[in-house]
Every structure is written in C-alpha cells, then in structure tokens.
Amino acid sequence: MKRRAAGAGLGGIALILTGLGAAAVAVPRWLPGLELVGKIHEPVAVHADQAELDARNATDPAGAFRAAFDLGSDLFETHFNALDGVGANVGDGSRFTRVPRADLDGYGQWKTHFPPRTTGPNAESCVDCHNQPTNDGAGRVVANVVRDPFQRGELRSFITRNTPHTFAPGAVQRLAEEMTQRLHAIAEHAQATACSRGRPQRAPLVAKGVSFGVIRARCDRLDTSQVVGVDSDLVVKPFQWKGSVASLRTFTRDAFHRELGMQPVELVGAGVDGDFDGVVDEISVGDVTAMTVYLAAQPRPTTKLELAALGLQELDASEAARIRTGEQVFERAQCSDCHRPALTLRDPIFREPSVDEHYRDAVLPAGQAPGAVGLDAARPLRFDLSADQPDNRIEVNGATIRLGALEKDERGRALVRLYGDLKRHDMGPGLAERVDEVGTGASVFLTENLWGVGSTPPYLHDGRATTLTEAILAHGGEAETSRRAFESLPLDEQRALVAFLGNLVLFVAE
C-alpha cells in the first residue's frame, strides 16, 4: 500500500528503454520524452499490495476491509498520469480517444493492443464518468462510451453505452450468487431424480421468485433449450447492459484496461506492456481487490420519502402523496413484473474472492494461479452489506443511522430494493442494436435496476431517453404490455408513476 517513487514508477519504462536493450524492444515512437518526464514528475497513484492486505486480514479483518475500501476510494478518484500508464497509443501522438480506432493496426497501435480493445482509453479517472449527481454516480450523455465489439472499424458496427451508477453493486453480486446457487441446485436435483427414476425430469427454474424457464434433465445430460433470461451455464451475470459479466472483479479490471488504459497485472501479466505506452505493472492485484471492495461497499440508493422521514430532505405532503400513488400505479401497470421492488439475501456477507466458484477466477486471465498472487477464497476480505458500509452513516436525534446499509426484513433477511430481477429480456425491435455484442440477441438487455433512477438521467443503454417518460415509451418486446398500460393511464396517474420513479434517488451524506 504505497506510492511508487519516481524511479520505481518508471520501472516499466526502464525495462523498455534500457533493461533489454534498444535492439531487443522497440520504443514506441509516439512517447513524447517519457524518460525526461519521469525525471521531473512522479506517478500519482497510491497502489495496494495484496500481500499486505492478506496479512492484515489474518489478524484484523475489519481493519483489512477498511484499508482496502480507503485504497479503492483513492484509486477511484485518482487522475492518473502518463507515468502511471494511463491511456494508450491511439495514433497521432494521442493517448485517449472517444472513438474506437480499429483502423490503427500498425506496430503498437490501437488494434494491436492486448487484450483486444473494444473502446477507449477515454478517461483519466473513474470520476470523469461516474459523477452524477455525485462521485460514484452515473454519467451524462457526454460520458457515453462508444464500442466496436468486433473491431470492424465501421460506424454501423459501433454501439453506445451510457455510464451507470456504482451504488451498491456488492448487493447485486450477492443476489446473483444466491440465485445461481439455487438454479444449479434445481438442475442437479432434476438430474439426480432422472437417474434414480430412470426417466427424464422437467423442473421450473425459479430463484428468488424470478423464473428462468425450465430445465429438462436426463441421467446423462441437461437440456437447456427452454432456459430463458440467463446463459445455459445457469450463472446469473448481473453486470453490463447485456448481463454478460458475473463478478465485480471482472468488471473492475476490464474498466481499468478499456476506459482508462491502466492495465492490471492479472489481465496482461507481470512486466508486460500490452498497450504500448511504455509502462508495465500499471495496476496491481491488490489494486483490483481494493477497487472491487470499494465498489461492493458503496451505499445503497435511497428514496425521497426515506430522506424526508429522516429530516434530510424537504418534501411537501402533496408530492409525498403523489409518490405513494405512483408506487401503486407502478404495480398495476405490471412494471414490477421485471422491475421487482425488492429481492432478499439469506447471507449479506460480501467476500472477495467470492466463495462461489462461478464468481471468482480459477485461473486469472494472464495465466496466474489466484493463490500464487494472494487471492485465497478460503481467506477472503469480507464485510456485512447490512452493517459495515463506511459511507452514509448519519446522526439523527443522537442515534447513528446506517443509511448506506441494507435493511432487514422480519425474518432477518437483507432487503435489496433494487427494482430489478437480474434477468435478460427481449426489449423489442425499437431498442435492437445493429450488432449482437455478446451473442444473446441484439434486442436483449438485462433488466435495468431502477434504484437511483431519479438521480441518473439520461436513460436506457445508450442514453437516448432524456426523461423517464421517454424511457418508458421506448419499451417493447416483453415490456410492451406495460408500456401500453402506461399509455392508457389517465394523465394524473402517469405523472404519479413518473414521480414515484423520480423518488428513487442516490444520496451521499456530507
């Protein structure tokens, strides 16, 4: 957990410029005097050491969690510089690009970077994009990311992604883990029954009240042809607009690489300069752990009604009544069929690495064994999503309110009021993209969790909707019935429903 000194920060540059000899490794021509830059300036990142986190975790788990959180917070807000390795060779001497550059296929240029790029680098810091209405929030349309998933270099193959907020993704991952465990248990039981009874079995796949279709089992195989809303591996993947990423760790290291051009060691390998910027070992294993823990421990979104009840926001009686009416209309219009108001967690403990093998790496992308770099699933960093978030702890009438923590229901389960179902749905031709990015269907998207939606315009996957009403009217496919129900409502009820959605906000205590 240290800031690299100027000399140490230039370790990667020294390796390229002198360590192997100029004849062994070509110096990227675009680097503008980086060796001299390193004599005058210093890298700015404070890096986390996985071994130090592990050692502290062995004797002081709470302290290790807080140390990781604080380091992750610093990294999230750091505006990295060239000595840290931010950016990449995107041509014409540039380090950042808003447009994918598959046309740049020369030595060290965009298309030759590894792992392959689909976008960016387009920012110096996480907060450049995640800043509405506060740090860790969403991004306005100016922060949209343009992607070229297949590196075709053709405008018609580009897709656009709006920046989501990063409040409470730890709770979302834990929901996905428990749902995956349930789906697998159903499939395993069906197959075991097929073996014992000597005939095929058919079992509904339902986890936390969400239906993922039907599994058909024989003793020798599983038939997933009737599975819906999740991949055939029955792993619920709750991140990215297409529901294509299972874990926060994967999401984090990919964002470091793609959006910032800061390449994690676990993604490219130690001593490897995969984006030809003259710097290696840009993001340590401990850095990814710290950022993952920081994101996982972000406070949950709240509501205007809740804030008003705590005296943290003014809300007149008529607006409060409109919000409550809108909640009832939301249910009647069947919006809650997909945007489920709350799902529950049996176990609110977030662990990194996850104890679930589907949410941790068997082998890191660069080939390292997780245990060899300190990622031991038997000794994870851990914290309680219903008690331990450092932020949004407020004093009300002499009592400490953990506003950022998950609530508990009468059975002691943690309530995740996400207004989502972690399932993919066909949204109809109006939202279909020209390319099928991940093979799930061009018009298929993960249900967007609505908590925080009142604070995070614009809306939909590409930010095309400037208002909540536009977003509702864009719904088609599986959501067409709800859209038509909304269109048929009296104007006052339409306004009430939108007021209810606007009530779902992000809040950070000063």
C-alpha positions as CSV (number, residue, x, y, z in Angstrom):
1,M,0.0,0.0,0.0
2,K,2.4,2.6,-1.2
3,R,3.0,5.4,-3.6
4,R,5.6,4.4,-6.2
5,A,8.6,6.7,-6.2
6,A,9.7,8.3,-9.4
7,G,12.3,5.7,-10.1
8,A,10.1,2.8,-9.2
9,G,7.2,4.3,-11.2
10,L,9.5,4.2,-14.2
11,G,10.4,0.6,-13.7
12,G,8.4,-0.4,-16.8
13,I,9.9,2.4,-18.9
14,A,13.4,1.4,-17.8
15,L,12.6,-2.2,-18.9
16,I,11.6,-1.0,-22.3
17,L,14.3,1.7,-22.8
18,T,17.3,0.1,-21.3
19,G,16.6,-3.1,-19.4
20,L,16.5,-5.3,-22.5
21,G,18.4,-3.1,-24.8
22,A,17.2,-0.9,-27.7
23,A,17.7,-3.7,-30.2
24,A,15.5,-6.1,-28.2
25,V,12.5,-3.9,-27.6
26,A,11.4,-1.1,-29.9
27,V,10.5,2.1,-28.2
28,P,7.0,3.3,-29.3
29,R,7.7,6.4,-31.4
30,W,4.7,8.2,-30.1
31,L,6.1,8.5,-26.5
32,P,6.9,12.2,-26.0
33,G,10.1,12.2,-23.9
34,L,8.6,10.0,-21.2
35,E,12.1,9.3,-19.8
36,L,12.6,13.1,-19.1
37,V,9.0,13.4,-17.8
38,G,9.9,10.8,-15.2
39,K,12.9,12.9,-14.0
40,I,10.7,15.9,-13.4
41,H,7.3,14.4,-12.4
42,E,6.1,11.5,-10.3
43,P,3.3,8.9,-10.8
44,V,0.3,9.9,-8.8
45,A,-1.3,6.5,-7.9
46,V,-1.1,5.0,-4.5
47,H,-1.0,1.3,-5.0
48,A,-2.3,-1.6,-2.9
49,D,-0.2,-4.6,-2.0
50,Q,-2.2,-7.8,-1.9
51,A,0.2,-9.5,0.5
52,E,-0.2,-6.6,2.9
53,L,-4.0,-6.8,2.7
54,D,-3.8,-10.5,3.3
55,A,-1.5,-10.2,6.3
56,R,-3.7,-7.7,7.9
57,N,-6.8,-9.7,7.1
58,A,-5.4,-12.6,9.1
59,T,-5.4,-10.7,12.3
60,D,-7.7,-7.7,11.8
61,P,-10.5,-8.5,9.2
62,A,-12.4,-5.3,9.9
63,G,-9.2,-3.2,9.5
64,A,-8.3,-5.0,6.3
65,F,-11.7,-4.3,4.9
66,R,-11.4,-0.6,5.7
67,A,-7.9,-0.4,4.4
68,A,-9.0,-1.9,1.1
69,F,-12.0,0.4,0.9
70,D,-9.9,3.5,1.5
71,L,-7.3,2.5,-1.1
72,G,-10.1,1.8,-3.6
73,S,-11.6,5.2,-2.8
74,D,-8.3,6.8,-3.6
75,L,-7.9,4.9,-6.9
76,F,-11.4,5.8,-7.9
77,E,-10.7,9.5,-7.6
78,T,-7.1,9.5,-8.9
79,H,-6.4,11.3,-12.2
80,F,-3.7,9.1,-13.4
81,N,-0.8,10.5,-15.5
82,A,1.5,9.1,-18.2
83,L,4.0,7.7,-15.6
84,D,1.2,5.6,-14.1
85,G,0.4,4.3,-17.5
86,V,-2.9,6.0,-18.2
87,G,-4.0,6.0,-21.8
88,A,-2.5,4.1,-24.7
89,N,-1.2,4.5,-28.2
90,V,-4.2,5.6,-30.2
91,G,-2.4,7.2,-33.0
92,D,-1.2,10.7,-34.0
93,G,0.6,11.1,-30.7
94,S,-2.7,10.8,-28.8
95,R,-3.3,8.9,-25.5
96,F,-7.1,9.0,-25.4
97,T,-9.9,8.5,-27.9
98,R,-13.7,8.7,-27.7
99,V,-14.0,6.6,-30.9
100,P,-12.7,3.1,-31.3
101,R,-9.7,3.0,-33.8
102,A,-9.7,-0.4,-35.5
103,D,-8.1,1.5,-38.4
104,L,-4.9,1.9,-36.4
105,D,-3.3,-1.5,-37.0
106,G,0.4,-0.6,-37.1
107,Y,3.0,-1.6,-34.5
108,G,1.8,-0.7,-31.0
109,Q,-1.3,1.0,-32.2
110,W,-4.9,0.6,-31.0
111,K,-5.9,-2.6,-32.9
112,T,-2.7,-4.5,-31.8
113,H,-3.2,-3.9,-28.1
114,F,-3.9,-6.9,-25.9
115,P,-6.2,-7.9,-24.5
116,P,-8.1,-6.6,-27.6
117,R,-9.8,-3.2,-27.1
118,T,-13.4,-2.5,-27.9
119,T,-13.2,1.1,-26.8
120,G,-11.1,3.8,-25.3
121,P,-9.0,4.7,-23.4
122,N,-11.3,7.7,-22.9
123,A,-10.7,9.0,-19.4
124,E,-8.0,9.7,-16.8
125,S,-10.1,8.8,-13.8
126,C,-13.2,6.8,-12.8
127,V,-14.8,10.0,-11.6
128,D,-14.5,11.6,-15.0
129,C,-17.5,9.5,-16.0
130,H,-19.1,8.4,-12.7
131,N,-20.0,11.8,-11.3
132,Q,-23.8,12.4,-11.5
133,P,-25.2,13.6,-9.1
134,T,-22.1,12.8,-7.1
135,N,-18.9,10.7,-7.2
136,D,-19.7,7.0,-7.8
137,G,-22.8,8.1,-9.6
138,A,-23.8,7.8,-13.3
139,G,-22.7,9.8,-16.3
140,R,-24.4,12.3,-18.6
141,V,-24.5,11.6,-22.3
142,V,-21.2,13.3,-22.7
143,A,-19.6,10.4,-20.9
144,N,-21.2,7.8,-23.2
145,V,-18.7,5.1,-24.3
146,V,-18.6,4.1,-27.9
147,R,-17.7,0.5,-28.5
148,D,-16.6,-1.5,-31.6
149,P,-17.2,-5.1,-30.3
150,F,-15.8,-6.8,-33.3
151,Q,-13.1,-4.3,-34.2
152,R,-14.6,-3.8,-37.7
153,G,-13.9,-0.1,-37.9
154,E,-17.3,0.5,-39.4
155,L,-19.7,3.1,-38.0
156,R,-22.7,0.8,-38.4
157,S,-21.0,-1.7,-36.1
158,F,-20.4,0.8,-33.3
159,I,-22.6,0.7,-30.2
160,T,-23.0,3.2,-27.4
161,R,-23.2,2.7,-23.7
162,N,-24.3,5.1,-21.1
163,T,-22.4,5.2,-17.8
164,P,-24.4,3.5,-14.9
165,H,-24.1,4.5,-11.2
166,T,-21.9,2.3,-9.0
167,F,-24.0,2.4,-5.8
168,A,-24.4,-1.0,-4.0
169,P,-23.1,-3.4,-6.7
170,G,-21.9,-5.7,-3.9
171,A,-25.5,-6.4,-3.0
172,V,-26.3,-7.1,-6.7
173,Q,-23.4,-9.6,-6.9
174,R,-24.5,-11.4,-3.8
175,L,-28.1,-11.7,-5.2
176,A,-26.7,-13.2,-8.4
177,E,-24.5,-15.6,-6.4
178,E,-27.5,-16.9,-4.4
179,M,-29.7,-17.1,-7.4
180,T,-27.1,-19.1,-9.3
181,Q,-26.7,-21.5,-6.4
182,R,-30.5,-22.0,-6.4
183,L,-30.6,-22.6,-10.2
184,H,-27.8,-25.1,-10.0
185,A,-29.4,-26.9,-7.1
186,I,-32.6,-27.3,-9.1
187,A,-30.7,-28.6,-12.1
188,E,-28.7,-31.0,-10.0
189,H,-31.7,-32.4,-8.2
190,A,-33.6,-32.9,-11.5
191,Q,-30.7,-34.8,-13.0
192,A,-30.3,-36.9,-9.8
193,T,-34.0,-37.7,-9.9
194,A,-33.8,-38.7,-13.6
195,C,-31.0,-41.1,-12.7
196,S,-32.8,-42.6,-9.7
197,R,-36.2,-43.0,-11.5
198,G,-34.8,-43.9,-14.9
199,R,-36.8,-41.3,-16.8
200,P,-36.4,-37.7,-17.9
201,Q,-37.4,-34.9,-15.5
202,R,-38.7,-31.4,-16.1
203,A,-38.2,-28.7,-13.4
204,P,-39.1,-25.0,-13.3
205,L,-36.0,-22.8,-12.8
206,V,-37.1,-20.2,-10.2
207,A,-34.8,-18.3,-8.0
208,K,-36.0,-15.6,-5.6
209,G,-39.3,-15.6,-7.3
210,V,-37.8,-15.0,-10.8
211,S,-38.5,-17.6,-13.5
212,F,-35.7,-18.5,-15.8
213,G,-37.7,-21.1,-17.8
214,V,-37.4,-24.8,-17.5
215,I,-34.6,-27.3,-17.2
216,R,-35.1,-30.8,-18.7
217,A,-32.8,-33.5,-17.3
218,R,-31.8,-37.0,-18.2
219,C,-29.3,-39.0,-16.3
220,D,-26.6,-38.3,-18.8
221,R,-27.3,-34.7,-19.8
222,L,-29.2,-31.5,-19.2
223,D,-31.4,-29.9,-21.9
224,T,-31.3,-26.1,-21.5
225,S,-33.3,-25.3,-24.7
226,Q,-36.1,-23.9,-22.6
227,V,-33.9,-21.8,-20.3
228,V,-34.6,-18.1,-20.6
229,G,-33.0,-14.9,-19.4
230,V,-29.7,-16.5,-18.4
231,D,-26.9,-18.4,-20.1
232,S,-27.1,-22.2,-20.5
233,D,-24.5,-22.4,-17.7
234,L,-27.2,-21.0,-15.3
235,V,-24.8,-18.4,-14.0
236,V,-26.7,-15.2,-13.3
237,K,-24.4,-12.4,-14.7
238,P,-25.6,-9.1,-13.2
239,F,-23.2,-6.6,-14.7
240,Q,-23.0,-4.7,-18.1
241,W,-26.1,-3.7,-20.0
242,K,-26.3,-7.1,-21.7
243,G,-25.8,-9.1,-18.5
244,S,-22.5,-10.5,-19.7
245,V,-20.3,-10.1,-16.6
246,A,-20.6,-12.2,-13.4
247,S,-18.3,-10.5,-10.9
248,L,-17.3,-7.1,-9.8
249,R,-13.7,-8.1,-10.1
250,T,-14.0,-8.8,-13.8
251,F,-16.0,-5.6,-14.3
252,T,-13.3,-3.6,-12.5
253,R,-10.2,-4.9,-14.3
254,D,-11.9,-4.6,-17.7
255,A,-12.8,-1.0,-16.9
256,F,-9.2,-0.2,-15.9
257,H,-8.0,-1.6,-19.2
258,R,-10.6,-0.3,-21.6
259,E,-11.7,3.0,-20.2
260,L,-8.5,4.2,-18.5
261,G,-5.8,2.3,-20.3
262,M,-4.5,1.2,-16.9
263,Q,-3.6,-2.4,-17.5
264,P,-4.0,-4.8,-14.5
265,V,-1.2,-7.3,-14.0
266,E,-3.7,-10.1,-13.7
267,L,-5.1,-9.2,-17.1
268,V,-1.8,-8.8,-19.1
269,G,0.9,-10.4,-17.0
270,A,3.7,-9.0,-14.9
271,G,6.2,-6.9,-16.8
272,V,4.0,-6.9,-19.9
273,D,3.2,-3.7,-21.8
274,G,0.0,-4.7,-23.7
275,D,-1.0,-1.2,-24.8
276,F,2.5,0.1,-25.8
277,D,2.5,3.1,-23.5
278,G,6.0,2.5,-22.1
279,V,4.8,1.4,-18.6
280,V,4.2,-2.1,-17.2
281,D,2.6,-3.3,-14.0
282,E,0.2,-0.4,-14.0
283,I,-2.5,-1.9,-11.8
284,S,-1.5,-4.5,-9.1
285,V,-3.6,-7.4,-8.0
286,G,-4.1,-5.5,-4.7
287,D,-5.4,-2.5,-6.6
288,V,-8.1,-4.6,-8.3
289,T,-9.0,-6.1,-4.9
290,A,-9.2,-2.7,-3.3
291,M,-11.3,-1.2,-6.1
292,T,-13.6,-4.3,-6.0
293,V,-14.1,-4.0,-2.2
294,Y,-14.6,-0.2,-2.5
295,L,-17.3,-0.6,-5.2
296,A,-19.0,-3.5,-3.4
297,A,-19.3,-1.4,-0.2
298,Q,-20.9,1.6,-1.8
299,P,-24.1,2.7,-0.1
300,R,-27.4,1.6,-1.3
301,P,-29.7,4.1,-3.2
302,T,-32.5,5.6,-1.1
303,T,-35.7,7.4,-1.7
304,K,-37.0,10.9,-1.2
305,L,-39.6,9.5,1.2
306,E,-37.0,7.9,3.3
307,L,-34.8,11.0,3.3
308,A,-37.8,13.2,4.3
309,A,-38.7,10.9,7.1
310,L,-35.1,11.3,8.5
311,G,-35.2,15.1,8.1
312,L,-32.6,15.1,5.4
313,Q,-34.8,16.5,2.6
314,E,-37.9,18.6,2.4
315,L,-40.9,17.0,0.7
316,D,-44.4,18.6,0.8
317,A,-47.4,16.5,1.6
318,S,-48.8,16.6,-2.0
319,E,-45.6,15.4,-3.5
320,A,-45.4,12.5,-1.0
321,A,-48.9,11.5,-1.7
322,R,-48.2,11.6,-5.5
323,I,-45.2,9.3,-5.0
324,R,-47.2,6.8,-2.9
325,T,-49.9,6.8,-5.6
326,G,-47.3,6.3,-8.3
327,E,-46.0,3.2,-6.5
328,Q,-49.4,1.7,-6.7
329,V,-49.7,2.6,-10.4
330,F,-46.3,1.1,-11.0
331,E,-47.6,-2.2,-9.7
332,R,-50.9,-2.0,-11.6
333,A,-49.1,-1.3,-14.9
334,Q,-47.1,-4.5,-14.3
335,C,-43.8,-2.7,-14.3
336,S,-42.9,-4.7,-11.2
337,D,-43.1,-7.9,-13.2
338,C,-39.5,-7.2,-14.2
339,H,-38.5,-4.3,-12.1
340,R,-39.2,-6.2,-8.8
341,P,-39.2,-3.8,-5.9
342,A,-37.0,-6.0,-3.7
343,L,-35.2,-9.3,-3.6
344,T,-33.8,-10.8,-0.4
345,L,-30.4,-12.1,0.7
346,R,-30.0,-15.0,3.1
347,D,-26.4,-14.1,3.6
348,P,-25.4,-10.4,3.4
349,I,-21.7,-11.0,3.7
350,F,-19.7,-9.9,0.6
351,R,-16.4,-11.8,0.1
352,E,-13.6,-11.1,-2.2
353,P,-12.6,-13.5,-3.6
354,S,-16.1,-15.0,-3.7
355,V,-16.7,-18.4,-2.1
356,D,-18.8,-19.2,-5.2
357,E,-16.5,-20.6,-7.9
358,H,-18.7,-19.0,-10.6
359,Y,-17.8,-15.6,-9.2
360,R,-14.1,-15.9,-8.9
361,D,-11.2,-16.9,-11.2
362,A,-10.0,-20.5,-11.4
363,V,-7.1,-19.0,-13.4
364,L,-6.5,-15.3,-13.8
365,P,-6.7,-14.0,-17.4
366,A,-3.0,-13.6,-17.7
367,G,-2.5,-17.2,-16.5
368,Q,-1.6,-16.8,-12.9
369,A,-2.9,-19.1,-10.2
370,P,-5.0,-16.9,-7.9
371,G,-3.4,-18.4,-4.8
372,A,0.0,-17.6,-6.1
373,V,-0.8,-13.9,-6.0
374,G,-2.7,-13.9,-2.7
375,L,-6.3,-14.4,-3.8
376,D,-7.3,-17.2,-1.5
377,A,-11.1,-18.0,-1.5
378,A,-10.6,-19.6,2.0
379,R,-9.4,-16.3,3.4
380,P,-11.3,-13.6,1.6
381,L,-11.7,-9.9,2.6
382,R,-15.2,-9.7,3.9
383,F,-17.8,-7.2,5.2
384,D,-21.5,-7.2,6.0
385,L,-23.7,-5.4,3.5
386,S,-26.3,-4.8,6.2
387,A,-24.0,-3.1,8.6
388,D,-20.4,-2.2,7.5
389,Q,-20.6,0.4,4.7
390,P,-18.3,3.3,5.8
391,D,-20.4,5.9,4.0
392,N,-23.8,7.4,4.7
393,R,-23.6,6.9,8.5
394,I,-25.6,9.8,9.9
395,E,-26.7,11.1,13.3
396,V,-30.4,11.6,13.8
397,N,-31.6,12.6,17.2
398,G,-28.5,11.2,18.8
399,A,-28.7,7.9,17.1
400,T,-26.5,6.6,14.3
401,I,-28.4,5.6,11.2
402,R,-26.6,3.3,8.7
403,L,-28.4,4.7,5.7
404,G,-26.0,3.0,3.3
405,A,-26.6,-0.4,4.7
406,L,-29.2,-2.9,3.5
407,E,-32.3,-3.1,5.6
408,K,-33.5,-6.4,7.2
409,D,-37.0,-7.9,6.9
410,E,-38.9,-9.6,9.7
411,R,-37.1,-12.9,9.1
412,G,-33.7,-11.3,9.3
413,R,-33.0,-11.4,5.6
414,A,-31.3,-8.4,3.9
415,L,-33.6,-6.5,1.6
416,V,-32.2,-5.3,-1.7
417,R,-34.7,-2.8,-3.0
418,L,-33.2,-2.7,-6.5
419,Y,-36.3,-2.7,-8.7
420,G,-34.9,-5.4,-10.9
421,D,-34.8,-9.1,-11.5
422,L,-31.2,-9.8,-12.8
423,K,-32.7,-11.4,-15.8
424,R,-32.3,-10.7,-19.5
425,H,-35.3,-9.7,-21.6
426,D,-36.1,-9.0,-25.2
427,M,-37.0,-5.3,-25.4
428,G,-38.3,-5.3,-29.0
429,P,-37.0,-4.0,-32.3
430,G,-37.1,-0.4,-31.3
431,L,-34.2,-0.9,-28.9
432,A,-32.4,-3.5,-31.0
433,E,-28.8,-2.7,-31.9
434,R,-27.2,-3.3,-35.3
435,V,-24.8,-5.8,-33.9
436,D,-25.3,-8.6,-31.3
437,E,-22.5,-7.7,-29.0
438,V,-22.4,-10.8,-26.8
439,G,-24.5,-13.3,-28.7
440,T,-27.6,-13.0,-26.5
441,G,-29.7,-11.1,-29.1
442,A,-29.4,-7.6,-30.5
443,S,-32.6,-6.6,-28.7
444,V,-32.0,-8.4,-25.4
445,F,-30.8,-6.5,-22.4
446,L,-30.5,-7.1,-18.7
447,T,-33.3,-5.5,-16.7
448,E,-32.0,-2.2,-15.5
449,N,-32.2,-1.9,-11.7
450,L,-34.2,1.3,-11.1
451,W,-32.9,2.2,-7.7
452,G,-31.2,5.6,-8.1
453,V,-33.0,6.2,-11.4
454,G,-34.4,9.6,-10.2
455,S,-30.8,10.9,-9.9
456,T,-29.3,9.5,-13.1
457,P,-30.6,10.9,-16.4
458,P,-30.2,10.2,-19.3
459,Y,-31.8,6.7,-19.5
460,L,-31.6,3.4,-21.4
461,H,-28.5,1.7,-22.5
462,D,-27.3,4.5,-24.8
463,G,-28.7,7.5,-23.0
464,R,-31.2,8.2,-25.8
465,A,-34.1,9.0,-23.3
466,T,-33.7,12.4,-21.8
467,T,-36.8,11.8,-19.5
468,L,-38.3,8.9,-17.7
469,T,-41.4,9.1,-19.8
470,E,-39.3,8.7,-23.0
471,A,-37.6,5.7,-21.4
472,I,-41.0,4.1,-20.6
473,L,-42.3,4.7,-24.2
474,A,-39.2,3.0,-25.7
475,H,-40.1,-0.3,-24.0
476,G,-41.2,-3.0,-26.4
477,G,-40.9,-6.8,-26.7
478,E,-41.5,-8.4,-23.4
479,A,-42.3,-5.0,-21.9
480,E,-44.8,-3.9,-24.5
481,T,-47.8,-4.8,-22.3
482,S,-46.5,-2.5,-19.5
483,R,-45.8,0.3,-22.0
484,R,-49.3,0.1,-23.3
485,A,-50.7,0.1,-19.8
486,F,-48.8,3.3,-19.1
487,E,-50.0,4.9,-22.3
488,S,-53.7,4.1,-21.3
489,L,-53.4,5.6,-17.9
490,P,-55.0,9.0,-17.0
491,L,-52.5,11.8,-17.2
492,D,-52.5,12.3,-13.4
493,E,-51.6,8.6,-12.9
494,Q,-48.9,8.8,-15.5
495,R,-47.5,11.8,-13.6
496,A,-47.7,9.9,-10.4
497,L,-45.8,6.9,-11.7
498,V,-43.0,9.2,-13.0
499,A,-43.0,10.9,-9.6
500,F,-42.6,7.6,-8.0
501,L,-39.6,6.8,-10.2
502,G,-38.1,10.2,-9.5
503,N,-38.3,9.4,-5.8
504,L,-35.7,6.6,-6.3
505,V,-32.5,8.6,-5.7
506,L,-28.8,8.5,-4.8
507,F,-27.7,10.2,-1.7
508,V,-24.3,10.9,-0.1
509,A,-24.1,12.4,3.4
510,E,-21.8,15.4,3.5
